[in-house]
Amino acid sequence: MDLLADVQAYIERQQLLEPGDGVVVGVSGGPDSVALLDVLRRLAEPLALHLHVGHLHHGMRGADADADAAFVAALAERWGLPCTVDRRDVPALAAREHLAPEEAARRARYAFLGRVAQEVGARKIAVGHNADDQAETVLMHLLRGAGLAGLRGMLPSRRLREYRLLPDSHTATEIALVRPLLGTPRAAIEAHCAARELAPRFDRSNLDTTFFRNRLRHEVLPYLDEVSPRVGERLRNLAEVARADYDLMQEFVSVAWDTLLIAAHGDAFVFDQVGWRGQPLAVRRGLVRRAAYRLRRTLRDVDFGHVDEAARVAQAGETGARATLPRDLQLTVGYTTITIGDRGALHLPPELPWLEADSVISAVIPGTTPLSGDWHLLARHAPHWNFEAIINNPHPLVAWMDADTLGEAPILRTRRPGDRFRPQGMGGAEVRLSDFLINNKVPRRWRDHLPLLEAGGRILWVAGLRLSEAALVREDTRHVVYLRFRNT
């Protein structure tokens, strides 16, 4: 196998590198990264590449890791390439960020390579993952219950900012991480190293089968290959199929996102409920995942159980229903919205007017009463009114009232302890306002912000829900007032 020609063809097919690219090559000292560096330095002249070697000491493996760093530095010097070697205490990082050591090492390594790329003005970072690594990754994701995103395995090229790195990582948007060896089997790489007498380092930890990936590599995949020969190739083909299907699905999710998103806050996304519920299940699940990832940039995986439950609640849940998502996120069903955001934040549906808790506002009747945000209460006398149209009013934010019940000093306020109310349709019976709100499934966190129109010490309208029997327009009513909450 001519590794140089095959890798060059793969680079061109996947459009990984362009003439003149600055490339930081992540070199651990093992066969994959050493072979990658050897191939890229031989392609540097025909492709006009500017190479820079990067090596991160993880603060693990003691003298072996020290020797790896020295080997990489010496190799870069022998080949006349600039090199940056740095050190990070990965065990301490893993403990602080509550990460597995392997995941902490990956995030630290990518953050380091991104920093070096910014410092030297490189647009690409090249790492040495190979075709066997890809098969292991796909199997690992499959066993963990991944969806299409996980079954894609590792991508040939991806923006570094799209990876879940460290909270303090700042990476330029144009830097991409590329994998020129992703189509190359491990055996071909080792043969190349032997033929070129590259003498790479050997990491003994790769034999430790207490690590999940190593167990897959040394025990599970060899067994599966006996049961189903060429299983590695089939897993890589699965990744290719999943990648194409995922890209198509993301287009549908993007269209739905742009169409349905009503509001985007720092701690929440709000979607139109009717439009959401009209989407296919796969798109609804995609919306949940995208919202979670955008709200928690360092989140790497969202469990299927979380996504499926959130999609179910969003589809069939009544007002106030909630579903838990990772990292203190939750999905909440509003009157006409679906909100995904911080669990502790107050997410009042933007399609309704709300007041600050303990508010008291003089209502201008007739006239306009400004509320919070762009909301206001419009009120005017209605000398010409139609009784049938009034009793069939479908709009919860519109009301016709008997003007004589409003008196001279009506107010808009929020609830108080002991409030009572005579809801329309209950024959004049008086109930506790708290019971009325519970029975109408108003979420607890919203109840202190619901506008109440009061006059003469009586609650005449619980905005968006019900008029009082005392305020109803009847056929013999003499004066009528038209009221409407509007958002402009």
Steps between C-alpha positions, in 0.01 A plus 500: 500500500638841398402697810612834359285469186201362689505775763542769237200360312296494822596860579388609154179294508396637839636851425693501827789728402547784253821631345668744736332367814674536833461167681570419865569125515415336831780250564489270802803299392297186415486333155190683375616854571860435393385350170262796453782748554725310260234500228410866544862618495544315170182664368598841634677610184243383240211630712686811624426409862652675800537245778536550875532211745299501824541260794318514836644320803195383700673483837443123499715189443807650670835445326334346193313822432818702552674279243209546255533878521875483447455266203252731327718806555804319362305369199373848413854640529642223277240573234543875531147572623396753767363333811305597810503269803283579802382324814157475667405330824225284351420305823434828682298626202292180496424534870408868473273458195359160610626329184645157428881522456479410130238768435692760699814416301316534170353838592832628632685380190257662257497824697880504496518435124241773442705748701816413307314538169386847601850598609663391173214608272407148385151422367523122537588249770586149384474197728580136435177305551485204262239268348523250789447785747186588304360146527567503876332837539187394311473180705556692823223746411271217391543324834426824683171540312600791276277634224605608152741761635700238690481236228682740266809427705784747455465749216775557240475873565321711759527849644684484828239724665238229440676264742417504869827634638579672830308793650804727463576400138483779242548382143483701179194409296697419183727233653409147387617165635574253218576126498701411186552136612135424572478275192830321575514169693729476802697215338592721204621773733717261700642358175582854385680577825705179470587560135603859570686404821312764696525315835191654667438484873277233655240596763456207740169641621351400164515138624301571818160340441345674800458789256182453296655575161795267563264217592310553177827502305665194654203282598162597352592584139723190450212285628248674273734456206488126560120506505471743207818544295584857392288642783731804517430583138125465558517732799685759292236468227232554765676823596492619138128423466419663835701810408301558180166431672594727791589787266162469331316486832683810624368691201144414604576593863652833388190589299275410794721697742492815285125466444387418853736701722307784661761634740862427591624606844833440667347221705214371282354441154124542444319322214152515350307206645262432210782502245719284725229237538458485123860388446610136451632330813859499371490879452347556845777295658753694295361830631538378859862395442593822319352718775682303771834520320467873434409573861777274636796535264715249689229232500620205294210255507128526572362165608228351279273460802515873573436593136214253456324608820538868413360438151206307650417773754527773236265308273226402744560690826247748632588856595768497769624148425879465527772257401850484646806534276871474593699769681201670669306556180130433461228511238178680598165500322336844492156603380619528141874446535768243569794636704838334554719676752658518844302310761524775761413789268152651477383443143173683456337426162561805279158466337330624820527824702670473839562731792779515752398330824321735744421749222220757521432712188221753448295391200420777252140445384445618235859521380822301492677353804868409439619170649839330504684448171293598197168403657219744576130490585280679249156610628221691329127551535287289265178689429408248229532140610364163402395270783538180297855596393591576862380169644682311220827694539784249428793724594631451858667844503186687392207584728178699490388615844213679660654846531299582810693235698835670437441808713746787500829338604553154345844348542711222353679300766638157585350258750500543877443253783130438555385616155155374399325504164155432347588323171264524205300180457476407868165662571652777709679266741814648657822295510850552624716641219776252587259208447380648172857530368584145605186362335587685182850349506688828527860402595597601851788722386268702274224573751671797669532677163151462355320836447174547688262785421343626824237767564311583817693233689384222265705299247315547170737326259773242541684593179505228240278268704160618619274798566312545824123450506483855637650651183302310236317684225134405497222583258381782726851647563504873436872578452771270365879529507722312256841391637789330326855410600731567206867443430648743249 
